[in-house]
Amino acid sequence: HGLPSKRVDEVIEITGIGSVSRKRAGGFSLGMGQRLGIAAALLGDPHTLILDEPVNGLDPEGVRWVREFVRHAASEGRTVLLSSHLMSEMSQTADHVIVLGRGRVLADAPLAQLVQQWTTAQVRVRSPRAAELGDLLLAAGAVVNASGHDTIDVTGPESWWIGDLAAERGIPLHELTPTSGSLEDAYLALTGEAVEYRTRAVPEAGAPIPEVVA
């Protein structure tokens, strides 16, 4: 298509497919196939790259390579548009997020801003007297959720206030960790009313599964 052979050699080197460049593409692994697709997209040296589920089905090494490639492309001044349902991976790669639901744009914001707006910060507290401390926090207006026999997640007061309350009542603390929401939490909050299906909650571990009676 009029592309110089030098450019072909460049994208082969960039994507690391030199060792298989003379093999038939039909025998490529999924990871090599992804690299080949990216190599083809780079041939024209585009300013904008659009990658649809680029890490889907890849092993950890392949996922890391795609992540590093995307960051490198962005550092060169390119715009990289990624489509993915893997929120944990996108949180390590993207700096701006667009969330779609049933054909509508539900959010369009920098990643950090999106997470802050659509999630709630909590404090993870671990104590041998977690239940007692939880009751005190509830009485003070906090939202408390038990995460185990000695662990509670607290929404509302900051960690220093919880620490002062525990010290005042002589309650020992083994952990006091502020936690922030994730991109997955924000995504679920945003799309809660835009999903195309509804399911019952999955029972907790050890809980009996309801029988289905015909």
MDTraj code that builds the backbone (N, CA, C; nanometers):
import mdtraj as md
import numpy as np

residues = "HIS GLY LEU PRO SER LYS ARG VAL ASP GLU VAL ILE GLU ILE THR GLY ILE GLY SER VAL SER ARG LYS ARG ALA GLY GLY PHE SER LEU GLY MET GLY GLN ARG LEU GLY ILE ALA ALA ALA LEU LEU GLY ASP PRO HIS THR LEU ILE LEU ASP GLU PRO VAL ASN GLY LEU ASP PRO GLU GLY VAL ARG TRP VAL ARG GLU PHE VAL ARG HIS ALA ALA SER GLU GLY ARG THR VAL LEU LEU SER SER HIS LEU MET SER GLU MET SER GLN THR ALA ASP HIS VAL ILE VAL LEU GLY ARG GLY ARG VAL LEU ALA ASP ALA PRO LEU ALA GLN LEU VAL GLN GLN TRP THR THR ALA GLN VAL ARG VAL ARG SER PRO ARG ALA ALA GLU LEU GLY ASP LEU LEU LEU ALA ALA GLY ALA VAL VAL ASN ALA SER GLY HIS ASP THR ILE ASP VAL THR GLY PRO GLU SER TRP TRP ILE GLY ASP LEU ALA ALA GLU ARG GLY ILE PRO LEU HIS GLU LEU THR PRO THR SER GLY SER LEU GLU ASP ALA TYR LEU ALA LEU THR GLY GLU ALA VAL GLU TYR ARG THR ARG ALA VAL PRO GLU ALA GLY ALA PRO ILE PRO GLU VAL VAL ALA".split()
xyz = np.array([
    [0.0833, -0.1213, 0.0000],
    [0.0000, 0.0000, 0.0000],
    [0.0861, 0.1254, 0.0000],
    [0.2038, 0.1171, -0.0577],
    [0.2884, 0.2338, -0.0669],
    [0.3689, 0.2632, 0.0571],
    [0.3673, 0.1754, 0.1579],
    [0.4428, 0.1969, 0.2798],
    [0.5860, 0.1496, 0.2599],
    [0.6827, 0.2258, 0.3044],
    [0.8218, 0.1814, 0.2909],
    [0.8497, 0.0597, 0.3782],
    [0.9376, -0.0268, 0.3323],
    [0.9707, -0.1483, 0.4083],
    [1.0322, -0.1125, 0.5431],
    [1.0949, 0.0052, 0.5502],
    [1.1539, 0.0486, 0.6765],
    [1.0471, 0.0615, 0.7841],
    [0.9267, 0.1117, 0.7452],
    [0.8194, 0.1280, 0.8424],
    [0.7697, -0.0082, 0.8908],
    [0.7656, -0.1042, 0.8002],
    [0.7248, -0.2395, 0.8390],
    [0.8223, -0.2954, 0.9419],
    [0.9509, -0.2764, 0.9159],
    [1.0521, -0.3252, 1.0108],
    [1.0383, -0.2553, 1.1458],
    [1.0042, -0.1264, 1.1435],
    [0.9900, -0.0509, 1.2679],
    [0.8760, -0.1057, 1.3534],
    [0.7597, -0.1304, 1.2927],
    [0.6467, -0.1768, 1.3729],
    [0.6667, -0.3215, 1.4186],
    [0.7400, -0.3993, 1.3406],
    [0.7726, -0.5355, 1.3839],
    [0.8587, -0.5297, 1.5095],
    [0.9526, -0.4371, 1.5107],
    [1.0390, -0.4223, 1.6281],
    [0.9605, -0.3688, 1.7472],
    [0.8745, -0.2691, 1.7222],
    [0.7951, -0.2093, 1.8308],
    [0.7073, -0.3134, 1.8989],
    [0.6445, -0.3992, 1.8202],
    [0.5495, -0.4965, 1.8755],
    [0.6136, -0.6299, 1.9122],
    [0.7419, -0.6461, 1.8842],
    [0.8128, -0.7669, 1.9274],
    [0.7728, -0.8938, 1.8563],
    [0.7359, -0.8829, 1.7298],
    [0.6952, -1.0038, 1.6565],
    [0.7991, -1.0452, 1.5523],
    [0.9214, -0.9980, 1.5689],
    [1.0259, -1.0302, 1.4732],
    [1.0522, -1.1795, 1.4599],
    [1.0435, -1.2516, 1.5732],
    [1.0741, -1.3955, 1.5706],
    [0.9704, -1.4761, 1.4943],
    [0.8523, -1.4193, 1.4719],
    [0.7460, -1.4927, 1.4011],
    [0.7017, -1.4198, 1.2745],
    [0.7794, -1.3211, 1.2324],
    [0.7358, -1.2362, 1.1208],
    [0.7241, -1.3131, 0.9892],
    [0.7893, -1.4278, 0.9775],
    [0.7810, -1.5041, 0.8525],
    [0.6916, -1.6270, 0.8652],
    [0.6181, -1.6354, 0.9764],
    [0.5263, -1.7477, 0.9959],
    [0.3845, -1.7070, 0.9551],
    [0.3016, -1.8067, 0.9299],
    [0.1628, -1.7798, 0.8937],
    [0.0865, -1.7302, 1.0169],
    [0.0085, -1.6252, 0.9966],
    [-0.0646, -1.5659, 1.1090],
    [-0.1670, -1.6617, 1.1672],
    [-0.2151, -1.7576, 1.0869],
    [-0.3154, -1.8514, 1.1358],
    [-0.2672, -1.9391, 1.2488],
    [-0.1365, -1.9501, 1.2652],
    [-0.0818, -2.0318, 1.3728],
    [-0.0378, -1.9525, 1.4934],
    [-0.0668, -1.8228, 1.4943],
    [-0.0258, -1.7381, 1.6064],
    [-0.1081, -1.7683, 1.7309],
    [-0.0457, -1.7500, 1.8464],
    [-0.1192, -1.7542, 1.9723],
    [-0.2059, -1.6294, 1.9811],
    [-0.2962, -1.6274, 2.0800],
    [-0.3828, -1.5106, 2.0973],
    [-0.3014, -1.3846, 2.1230],
    [-0.1979, -1.3985, 2.2061],
    [-0.1140, -1.2829, 2.2374],
    [-0.0416, -1.2307, 2.1152],
    [0.0159, -1.3222, 2.0334],
    [0.0843, -1.2805, 1.9120],
    [-0.0148, -1.2204, 1.8120],
    [-0.1359, -1.2760, 1.8102],
    [-0.2382, -1.2204, 1.7221],
    [-0.2716, -1.0765, 1.7589],
    [-0.2781, -1.0483, 1.8896],
    [-0.3041, -0.9119, 1.9349],
    [-0.1905, -0.8183, 1.8936],
    [-0.0676, -0.8672, 1.9083],
    [0.0472, -0.7856, 1.8692],
    [0.0468, -0.7589, 1.7191],
    [0.0095, -0.8609, 1.6418],
    [0.0024, -0.8439, 1.4967],
    [-0.1023, -0.7392, 1.4596],
    [-0.2157, -0.7427, 1.5261],
    [-0.3205, -0.6442, 1.4997],
    [-0.2748, -0.5031, 1.5318],
    [-0.2028, -0.4884, 1.6434],
    [-0.1508, -0.3566, 1.6804],
    [-0.0454, -0.3121, 1.5806],
    [0.0378, -0.4061, 1.5353],
    [0.1398, -0.3726, 1.4349],
    [0.0746, -0.3202, 1.3075],
    [-0.0322, -0.3865, 1.2643],
    [-0.1029, -0.3432, 1.1432],
    [-0.1608, -0.2027, 1.1623],
    [-0.2132, -0.1762, 1.2838],
    [-0.2715, -0.0443, 1.3107],
    [-0.1657, 0.0656, 1.3108],
    [-0.0418, 0.0294, 1.3448],
    [0.0649, 0.1283, 1.3547],
    [0.1316, 0.1592, 1.2218],
    [0.1064, 0.0794, 1.1204],
    [0.1777, 0.0960, 0.9938],
    [0.1667, 0.2381, 0.9386],
    [0.0493, 0.2946, 0.9458],
    [0.0296, 0.4292, 0.8931],
    [0.0710, 0.5394, 0.9878],
    [0.1334, 0.5033, 1.1015],
    [0.1776, 0.5998, 1.2024],
    [0.0638, 0.6934, 1.2439],
    [-0.0507, 0.6363, 1.2880],
    [-0.1682, 0.7193, 1.3180],
    [-0.1521, 0.7989, 1.4466],
    [-0.2208, 0.9132, 1.4515],
    [-0.2217, 0.9929, 1.5743],
    [-0.3187, 0.9339, 1.6763],
    [-0.4210, 0.8629, 1.6291],
    [-0.5219, 0.8038, 1.7175],
    [-0.5286, 0.6538, 1.6955],
    [-0.5244, 0.5777, 1.8055],
    [-0.5376, 0.4318, 1.8005],
    [-0.6664, 0.3924, 1.8714],
    [-0.7427, 0.3019, 1.8119],
    [-0.8643, 0.2508, 1.8739],
    [-0.8458, 0.1013, 1.8943],
    [-0.8439, 0.0577, 2.0203],
    [-0.8198, -0.0825, 2.0542],
    [-0.9420, -0.1386, 2.1270],
    [-1.0014, -0.2425, 2.0722],
    [-1.1214, -0.3029, 2.1286],
    [-1.0848, -0.4270, 2.2090],
    [-1.1037, -0.4213, 2.3424],
    [-1.0718, -0.5319, 2.4324],
    [-0.9312, -0.5871, 2.4043],
    [-0.8276, -0.5038, 2.4084],
    [-0.6939, -0.5481, 2.3676],
    [-0.6303, -0.6540, 2.4575],
    [-0.6756, -0.6660, 2.5830],
    [-0.6136, -0.7641, 2.6733],
    [-0.7032, -0.8851, 2.6978],
    [-0.8148, -0.8919, 2.6291],
    [-0.9081, -1.0020, 2.6504],
    [-0.8430, -1.1370, 2.6174],
    [-0.8376, -1.2264, 2.7141],
    [-0.7841, -1.3597, 2.6921],
    [-0.6335, -1.3707, 2.6976],
    [-0.5634, -1.2620, 2.7257],
    [-0.4172, -1.2670, 2.7273],
    [-0.3646, -1.3169, 2.8616],
    [-0.2450, -1.3748, 2.8599],
    [-0.1804, -1.4150, 2.9845],
    [-0.1201, -1.2901, 3.0499],
    [-0.0738, -1.3007, 3.1756],
    [-0.0227, -1.1818, 3.2457],
    [0.0869, -1.1078, 3.1702],
    [0.1760, -1.1821, 3.1041],
    [0.2834, -1.1163, 3.0288],
    [0.2263, -1.0342, 2.9136],
    [0.1277, -1.0913, 2.8435],
    [0.0653, -1.0193, 2.7333],
    [-0.0090, -0.8968, 2.7809],
    [-0.0770, -0.9086, 2.8939],
    [-0.1504, -0.7943, 2.9506],
    [-0.0533, -0.6817, 2.9844],
    [0.0580, -0.7173, 3.0464],
    [0.1573, -0.6153, 3.0829],
    [0.2145, -0.5480, 2.9586],
    [0.2392, -0.6276, 2.8543],
    [0.2944, -0.5688, 2.7318],
    [0.1974, -0.4671, 2.6717],
    [0.0693, -0.5031, 2.6642],
    [-0.0297, -0.4102, 2.6089],
    [-0.0362, -0.2835, 2.6933],
    [-0.0343, -0.2997, 2.8247],
    [-0.0400, -0.1834, 2.9139],
    [0.0775, -0.0893, 2.8899],
    [0.1976, -0.1478, 2.8813],
    [0.3165, -0.0660, 2.8604],
    [0.3163, -0.0033, 2.7214],
    [0.2668, -0.0781, 2.6227],
    [0.2599, -0.0226, 2.4876],
    [0.1657, 0.0976, 2.4836],
    [0.0502, 0.0854, 2.5464],
    [-0.0479, 0.1945, 2.5462],
    [0.0102, 0.3184, 2.6136],
    [0.0773, 0.2986, 2.7265],
    [0.1380, 0.4124, 2.7954],
    [0.2452, 0.4783, 2.7080],
    [0.3239, 0.3952, 2.6396],
    [0.4291, 0.4496, 2.5528],
    [0.3674, 0.5287, 2.4380],
    [0.2620, 0.4740, 2.3780],
    [0.1959, 0.5426, 2.2671],
    [0.1419, 0.6784, 2.3127],
    [0.0828, 0.6805, 2.4325],
    [0.0294, 0.8066, 2.4856],
    [0.1415, 0.9054, 2.5130],
    [0.2559, 0.8556, 2.5600],
    [0.3691, 0.9441, 2.5892],
    [0.4249, 1.0081, 2.4631],
    [0.4007, 0.9449, 2.3472],
    [0.4445, 1.0006, 2.2191],
    [0.3479, 1.1069, 2.1664],
    [0.2388, 1.1296, 2.2409],
    [0.1415, 1.2295, 2.1987],
    [0.0235, 1.1712, 2.1237],
    [0.0145, 1.0393, 2.1156],
    [-0.0984, 0.9764, 2.0472],
    [-0.2185, 0.9710, 2.1417],
    [-0.3358, 0.9678, 2.0831],
    [-0.4581, 0.9423, 2.1586],
    [-0.4927, 0.7957, 2.1432],
    [-0.5096, 0.7259, 2.2553],
    [-0.5404, 0.5832, 2.2517],
    [-0.6781, 0.5623, 2.3147],
    [-0.7716, 0.5114, 2.2354],
    [-0.9061, 0.4814, 2.2842],
    [-0.9158, 0.3324, 2.3096],
    [-0.9439, 0.2946, 2.4344],
    [-0.9543, 0.1545, 2.4730],
    [-1.0985, 0.1217, 2.5065],
    [-1.1463, 0.0094, 2.4559],
    [-1.2776, -0.0412, 2.4946],
    [-1.2550, -0.1668, 2.5764],
    [-1.3049, -0.1693, 2.6994],
    [-1.2798, -0.2850, 2.7854],
    [-1.3814, -0.2925, 2.8980],
    [-1.4063, -0.4168, 2.9442],
    [-1.4882, -0.4399, 3.0625],
    [-1.4004, -0.4780, 3.1824],
    [-1.2688, -0.4805, 3.1649],
    [-1.1778, -0.5168, 3.2725],
    [-1.1386, -0.3909, 3.3495],
    [-1.2177, -0.3596, 3.4516],
    [-1.1998, -0.2343, 3.5224],
    [-1.0657, -0.2262, 3.5948],
    [-1.0210, -0.3367, 3.6524],
    [-0.8942, -0.3334, 3.7252],
    [-0.7786, -0.3000, 3.6326],
    [-0.7844, -0.3501, 3.5095],
    [-0.6788, -0.3197, 3.4128],
    [-0.6883, -0.1755, 3.3652],
    [-0.8099, -0.1287, 3.3388],
    [-0.8265, 0.0082, 3.2921],
    [-0.7817, 0.1096, 3.3981],
    [-0.7994, 0.0749, 3.5253],
    [-0.7592, 0.1673, 3.6314],
    [-0.6079, 0.1857, 3.6347],
    [-0.5338, 0.0888, 3.5779],
    [-0.3879, 0.0997, 3.5726],
    [-0.3384, 0.1610, 3.4424],
    [-0.4300, 0.1807, 3.3479],
    [-0.3888, 0.2233, 3.2145],
    [-0.4456, 0.3588, 3.1746],
    [-0.5754, 0.3772, 3.1959],
    [-0.6435, 0.4971, 3.1449],
    [-0.6241, 0.6169, 3.2371],
    [-0.6304, 0.7364, 3.1796],
    [-0.6336, 0.8577, 3.2607],
    [-0.7648, 0.9337, 3.2423],
    [-0.8454, 0.8912, 3.1445],
    [-0.9770, 0.9509, 3.1218],
    [-1.0734, 0.8386, 3.0844],
    [-1.1936, 0.8427, 3.1416],
    [-1.2872, 0.7316, 3.1248],
    [-1.4209, 0.7813, 3.0710],
    [-1.4741, 0.7071, 2.9747],
    [-1.6102, 0.7292, 2.9258],
    [-1.6887, 0.6020, 2.9526],
    [-1.7993, 0.6134, 3.0243],
    [-1.8824, 0.4977, 3.0572],
    [-2.0098, 0.5027, 2.9751],
    [-2.0388, 0.3931, 2.9047],
    [-2.1584, 0.3850, 2.8214],
    [-2.2566, 0.2853, 2.8821],
    [-2.3853, 0.3133, 2.8672],
    [-2.4891, 0.2223, 2.9133],
    [-2.6108, 0.2336, 2.8255],
    [-2.6466, 0.1230, 2.7616],
    [-2.7611, 0.1204, 2.6701],
    [-2.7556, 0.2331, 2.5665],
    [-2.6383, 0.2534, 2.5097],
    [-2.6226, 0.3512, 2.4036],
    [-2.6107, 0.4945, 2.4496],
    [-2.6091, 0.5174, 2.5798],
    [-2.5982, 0.6540, 2.6320],
    [-2.4645, 0.6740, 2.7024],
    [-2.4120, 0.7960, 2.6970],
    [-2.2915, 0.8304, 2.7715],
    [-2.3322, 0.8613, 2.9157],
    [-2.2894, 0.7767, 3.0080],
    [-2.3250, 0.7943, 3.1488],
    [-2.2242, 0.8796, 3.2239],
    [-2.0997, 0.8788, 3.1762],
    [-1.9957, 0.9596, 3.2405],
    [-1.8833, 0.9833, 3.1419],
    [-1.8193, 1.0985, 3.1566],
    [-1.7074, 1.1361, 3.0708],
    [-1.6189, 1.2272, 3.1553],
    [-1.5157, 1.1679, 3.2195],
    [-1.4378, 1.2449, 3.3163],
    [-1.3012, 1.1812, 3.3376],
    [-1.2068, 1.2573, 3.3941],
    [-1.0792, 1.1975, 3.4346],
    [-1.1038, 1.0842, 3.5336],
    [-1.0206, 0.9815, 3.5282],
    [-1.0431, 0.8618, 3.6095],
    [-1.0541, 0.8951, 3.7582],
    [-0.9592, 0.9732, 3.8104],
    [-0.9600, 1.0046, 3.9536],
    [-1.0876, 1.0776, 3.9940],
    [-1.1314, 1.1707, 3.9101],
    [-1.2535, 1.2465, 3.9397],
    [-1.3757, 1.1559, 3.9387],
    [-1.3804, 1.0634, 3.8426],
    [-1.4933, 0.9713, 3.8318],
    [-1.5043, 0.8830, 3.9564],
    [-1.3914, 0.8288, 3.9995],
    [-1.3909, 0.7411, 4.1172],
    [-1.4313, 0.8178, 4.2416],
    [-1.3788, 0.9393, 4.2555],
    [-1.4124, 1.0199, 4.3734],
    [-1.5611, 1.0554, 4.3769],
    [-1.6175, 1.0849, 4.2602],
    [-1.7577, 1.1292, 4.2548],
    [-1.8560, 1.0149, 4.2775],
    [-1.8216, 0.8934, 4.2324],
    [-1.9176, 0.7845, 4.2326],
    [-1.8880, 0.6741, 4.3334],
    [-1.7915, 0.6953, 4.4205],
    [-1.7641, 0.5966, 4.5253],
    [-1.7540, 0.6679, 4.6596],
    [-1.7578, 0.5904, 4.7643],
    [-1.7510, 0.6454, 4.8992],
    [-1.6286, 0.5911, 4.9706],
    [-1.5490, 0.6820, 5.0252],
    [-1.4310, 0.6405, 5.1004],
    [-1.4733, 0.5741, 5.2309],
    [-1.3976, 0.4733, 5.2719],
    [-1.4258, 0.4028, 5.3961],
    [-1.2980, 0.3892, 5.4780],
    [-1.3162, 0.3430, 5.6004],
    [-1.2033, 0.3117, 5.6870],
    [-1.2179, 0.1665, 5.7314],
    [-1.1159, 0.0866, 5.7044],
    [-1.1159, -0.0530, 5.7487],
    [-1.0588, -0.0575, 5.8904],
    [-1.1376, -0.1120, 5.9849],
    [-1.0979, -0.1176, 6.1250],
    [-1.0958, -0.2628, 6.1700],
    [-0.9838, -0.3037, 6.2319],
    [-0.9744, -0.4393, 6.2863],
    [-0.9402, -0.4294, 6.4341],
    [-1.0225, -0.4966, 6.5138],
    [-1.0061, -0.4901, 6.6585],
    [-1.0697, -0.6133, 6.7224],
    [-1.0127, -0.6634, 6.8330],
    [-1.0772, -0.7754, 6.9032],
    [-1.2114, -0.7345, 6.9656],
    [-1.2372, -0.6038, 6.9709],
    [-1.3647, -0.5526, 7.0222],
    [-1.4370, -0.4736, 6.9128],
    [-1.4321, -0.5292, 6.7910],
    [-1.4894, -0.4607, 6.6748],
    [-1.6385, -0.4362, 6.6907],
    [-1.7108, -0.5337, 6.7462],
    [-1.8552, -0.5184, 6.7611],
    [-1.8881, -0.4024, 6.8548],
    [-1.8153, -0.3928, 6.9647],
    [-1.8383, -0.2844, 7.0602],
    [-1.8085, -0.1492, 6.9956],
    [-1.6965, -0.1397, 6.9239],
    [-1.6607, -0.0157, 6.8574],
    [-1.7626, 0.0175, 6.7484],
    [-1.8104, -0.0847, 6.6795],
    [-1.9112, -0.0633, 6.5765],
    [-2.0380, -0.0023, 6.6328],
    [-2.0806, -0.0486, 6.7497],
    [-2.2003, 0.0072, 6.8134],
    [-2.1797, 0.1545, 6.8485],
    [-2.0609, 0.1883, 6.8975],
    [-2.0315, 0.3273, 6.9312],
    [-2.0336, 0.4156, 6.8058],
    [-1.9802, 0.3625, 6.6965],
    [-1.9762, 0.4388, 6.5718],
    [-2.1167, 0.4564, 6.5140],
    [-2.1976, 0.3521, 6.5247],
    [-2.3366, 0.3629, 6.4783],
    [-2.4111, 0.4707, 6.5566],
    [-2.3891, 0.4734, 6.6872],
    [-2.4550, 0.5735, 6.7711],
    [-2.4106, 0.7152, 6.7351],
    [-2.2891, 0.7254, 6.6782],
    [-2.2369, 0.8566, 6.6391],
    [-2.2789, 0.8956, 6.4979],
    [-2.3558, 0.8087, 6.4311],
    [-2.4067, 0.8415, 6.2991],
    [-2.3288, 0.7835, 6.1829],
    [-2.2300, 0.6983, 6.2106],
    [-2.1526, 0.6379, 6.1034],
    [-2.2279, 0.5197, 6.0437],
    [-2.1876, 0.4825, 5.9237],
    [-2.2389, 0.3605, 5.8598],
    [-2.1345, 0.2526, 5.8803],
    [-2.1765, 0.1399, 5.9385],
    [-2.0822, 0.0341, 5.9749],
    [-2.1253, -0.0974, 5.9117],
    [-2.0313, -0.1635, 5.8454],
    [-2.0560, -0.2950, 5.7868],
    [-1.9505, -0.3927, 5.8371],
    [-1.9966, -0.5054, 5.8893],
    [-1.9039, -0.6069, 5.9388],
    [-1.8414, -0.6818, 5.8222],
    [-1.7080, -0.7003, 5.8288],
    [-1.6366, -0.7751, 5.7252],
    [-1.5756, -0.9029, 5.7812],
    [-1.6063, -0.9328, 5.9052],
    [-1.5520, -1.0499, 5.9718],
    [-1.5771, -1.0348, 6.1200],
    [-1.5388, -1.1342, 6.1971],
    [-1.5689, -1.1277, 6.3407],
    [-1.4900, -1.0177, 6.4113],
    [-1.3776, -0.9731, 6.3521],
    [-1.2990, -0.8681, 6.4173],
    [-1.2726, -0.7487, 6.3262],
    [-1.3482, -0.7386, 6.2175],
    [-1.3221, -0.6325, 6.1195],
    [-1.4518, -0.5634, 6.0788],
    [-1.4471, -0.4308, 6.0722],
    [-1.5624, -0.3527, 6.0262],
    [-1.5147, -0.2490, 5.9242],
    [-1.6029, -0.2154, 5.8303],
    [-1.5779, -0.1074, 5.7344],
    [-1.6684, 0.0086, 5.7715],
    [-1.6095, 0.1259, 5.7900],
    [-1.6814, 0.2414, 5.8434],
    [-1.6864, 0.3531, 5.7389],
    [-1.8067, 0.4047, 5.7160],
    [-1.8262, 0.5174, 5.6248],
    [-1.8756, 0.6366, 5.7042],
    [-1.8109, 0.7505, 5.6838],
    [-1.8521, 0.8726, 5.7544],
    [-1.7340, 0.9396, 5.8212],
    [-1.7012, 0.9011, 5.9432],
    [-1.5912, 0.9670, 6.0137],
    [-1.4550, 0.9301, 5.9548],
    [-1.3590, 1.0199, 5.9734],
    [-1.2238, 0.9939, 5.9251],
    [-1.1500, 0.9030, 6.0231],
    [-1.0387, 0.8491, 5.9752],
    [-0.9658, 0.7489, 6.0543],
    [-0.9169, 0.8060, 6.1873],
    [-0.8711, 0.9333, 6.1869],
    [-0.8195, 0.9896, 6.3118],
    [-0.9285, 0.9974, 6.4172],
    [-1.0529, 1.0268, 6.3762],
    [-1.1635, 1.0376, 6.4708],
    [-1.1969, 0.9006, 6.5288],
    [-1.1964, 0.7994, 6.4441],
    [-1.2226, 0.6624, 6.4912],
    [-1.1144, 0.6206, 6.5897],
    [-0.9875, 0.6551, 6.5576],
    [-0.8770, 0.6216, 6.6488],
    [-0.8908, 0.6891, 6.7833],
    [-0.9322, 0.8166, 6.7826],
    [-0.9506, 0.8892, 6.9089],
    [-1.0627, 0.8264, 6.9911],
    [-1.1738, 0.7868, 6.9228],
    [-1.2860, 0.7259, 6.9933],
    [-1.2442, 0.5934, 7.0565],
    [-1.1689, 0.5134, 6.9828],
    [-1.1234, 0.3844, 7.0354],
    [-1.0312, 0.4052, 7.1552],
    [-0.9411, 0.5029, 7.1462],
    [-0.8487, 0.5292, 7.2565],
    [-0.9242, 0.5769, 7.3802],
    [-1.0256, 0.6608, 7.3581],
    [-1.1055, 0.7134, 7.4692],
    [-1.1762, 0.6020, 7.5454],
    [-1.2206, 0.4976, 7.4731],
    [-1.2916, 0.3866, 7.5369],
    [-1.1994, 0.2686, 7.5687],
    [-1.0698, 0.2848, 7.5442],
    [-0.9741, 0.1783, 7.5765],
    [-0.9875, 0.0567, 7.4861],
    [-1.0288, 0.0777, 7.3634],
    [-1.0476, -0.0325, 7.2688],
    [-0.9218, -0.0457, 7.1832],
    [-0.8549, -0.1599, 7.1889],
    [-0.7328, -0.1768, 7.1091],
    [-0.7644, -0.1868, 6.9589],
    [-0.6767, -0.1319, 6.8787],
    [-0.6915, -0.1382, 6.7336],
    [-0.5742, -0.2136, 6.6734],
    [-0.6035, -0.3081, 6.5848],
    [-0.4992, -0.3821, 6.5143],
    [-0.4830, -0.3318, 6.3715],
    [-0.5816, -0.2582, 6.3227],
    [-0.5724, -0.1993, 6.1890],
    [-0.6663, -0.0795, 6.1808],
    [-0.6194, 0.0246, 6.1142],
    [-0.7002, 0.1448, 6.0910],
    [-0.6550, 0.2004, 5.9558],
    [-0.7231, 0.1572, 5.8497],
    [-0.6764, 0.1851, 5.7144],
    [-0.7822, 0.2569, 5.6307],
    [-0.7557, 0.3812, 5.5923],
    [-0.8478, 0.4494, 5.4997],
    [-0.8434, 0.3796, 5.3635],
    [-0.9576, 0.3568, 5.3037],
    [-0.9650, 0.2944, 5.1722],
    [-1.0515, 0.3804, 5.0807],
    [-1.0176, 0.3811, 4.9536],
    [-1.0962, 0.4562, 4.8564],
    [-1.1648, 0.3587, 4.7628],
    [-1.2666, 0.4053, 4.6935],
    [-1.3374, 0.3210, 4.5999],
    [-1.2519, 0.2906, 4.4778],
    [-1.2962, 0.1940, 4.3996],
    [-1.2248, 0.1535, 4.2792],
    [-1.3026, 0.1959, 4.1559],
    [-1.2382, 0.1832, 4.0399],
    [-1.3070, 0.2116, 3.9146],
    [-1.4232, 0.1151, 3.8965],
    [-1.4068, -0.0084, 3.9391],
    [-1.5155, -0.1058, 3.9289],
    [-1.6354, -0.0622, 4.0132],
    [-1.6093, -0.0124, 4.1345],
    [-1.7178, 0.0366, 4.2200],
    [-1.7920, 0.1518, 4.1515],
    [-1.7145, 0.2436, 4.0923],
    [-1.7761, 0.3580, 4.0248],
    [-1.8578, 0.3118, 3.9044],
    [-1.8041, 0.2168, 3.8299],
    [-1.8737, 0.1644, 3.7117],
    [-2.0068, 0.1000, 3.7511],
    [-2.0049, 0.0207, 3.8569],
    [-2.1272, -0.0459, 3.9008],
    [-2.2303, 0.0548, 3.9515],
    [-2.1828, 0.1586, 4.0201],
    [-2.2754, 0.2625, 4.0676],
    [-2.3390, 0.3377, 3.9505],
    [-2.2586, 0.3617, 3.8482],
    [-2.3073, 0.4361, 3.7317],
    [-2.4058, 0.3556, 3.6481],
    [-2.3788, 0.2270, 3.6335],
    [-2.4566, 0.1449, 3.5402],
    [-2.5658, 0.0642, 3.6084],
    [-2.5882, 0.0881, 3.7373],
    [-2.6874, 0.0096, 3.8106],
    [-2.8253, 0.0102, 3.7480],
    [-2.8641, 0.1224, 3.6880],
    [-2.9965, 0.1326, 3.6259],
    [-2.9923, 0.1145, 3.4744],
    [-2.8710, 0.0834, 3.4222],
    [-2.8581, 0.0734, 3.2768],
    [-2.8226, -0.0667, 3.2297],
    [-2.8234, -0.1656, 3.3220],
    [-2.7900, -0.3010, 3.2805],
    [-2.9058, -0.3615, 3.2019],
    [-2.8730, -0.4562, 3.1147],
    [-2.9744, -0.5168, 3.0290],
    [-3.0346, -0.6425, 3.0903],
    [-2.9931, -0.6764, 3.2129],
    [-3.0460, -0.7954, 3.2777],
    [-3.0432, -0.7752, 3.4280],
    [-3.1229, -0.8516, 3.4976],
    [-3.1285, -0.8453, 3.6439],
    [-3.1087, -0.9850, 3.6994],
    [-3.0299, -0.9956, 3.8056],
    [-3.0094, -1.1247, 3.8700],
    [-3.0262, -1.1079, 4.0199],
    [-3.0521, -1.2198, 4.0852],
    [-3.0568, -1.2177, 4.2309],
    [-2.9145, -1.2138, 4.2835],
    [-2.8993, -1.1616, 4.4049],
    [-2.7669, -1.1541, 4.4651],
    [-2.7104, -1.2939, 4.4846],
    [-2.5796, -1.3087, 4.4650],
    [-2.5135, -1.4369, 4.4861],
    [-2.5051, -1.4621, 4.6362],
    [-2.5444, -1.5814, 4.6838],
    [-2.5379, -1.6085, 4.8275],
    [-2.3957, -1.5989, 4.8797],
    [-2.3804, -1.5574, 5.0044],
    [-2.2483, -1.5519, 5.0651],
    [-2.1941, -1.6924, 5.0822],
    [-2.0626, -1.7030, 5.0964],
    [-1.9989, -1.8335, 5.1120],
    [-2.0579, -1.9057, 5.2333],
    [-2.0954, -2.0302, 5.2144],
    [-2.1509, -2.1094, 5.3226],
    [-2.3013, -2.1018, 5.3347],
    [-2.3625, -2.0052, 5.2670],
    [-2.5079, -1.9913, 5.2742],
    [-2.5732, -2.0943, 5.1828],
    [-2.6880, -2.1508, 5.2242],
    [-2.7550, -2.2497, 5.1388],
    [-2.8099, -2.1867, 5.0125],
    [-2.7993, -2.2582, 4.9016],
    [-2.8525, -2.2115, 4.7745],
    [-2.9991, -2.2511, 4.7663],
    [-3.0892, -2.1534, 4.7416],
    [-3.2324, -2.1850, 4.7375],
    [-3.2630, -2.2909, 4.6308],
    [-3.3550, -2.3808, 4.6637],
    [-3.3955, -2.4825, 4.5680],
    [-3.4925, -2.4239, 4.4662],
    [-3.4866, -2.4787, 4.3477],
    [-3.5803, -2.4404, 4.2429],
    [-3.6842, -2.5511, 4.2315],
    [-3.8078, -2.5163, 4.2565],
    [-3.9146, -2.6166, 4.2525],
    [-3.9909, -2.6022, 4.1222],
    [-3.9955, -2.7088, 4.0446],
    [-4.0645, -2.7049, 3.9154],
    [-4.2146, -2.7080, 3.9370],
])
top = md.Topology()
chain = top.add_chain()
for i, resn in enumerate(residues, 1):
    res = top.add_residue(resn, chain, resSeq=i)
    for name in ("N", "CA", "C"):
        top.add_atom(name, md.element.get_by_symbol(name[0]), res)
traj = md.Trajectory(xyz[None], top)
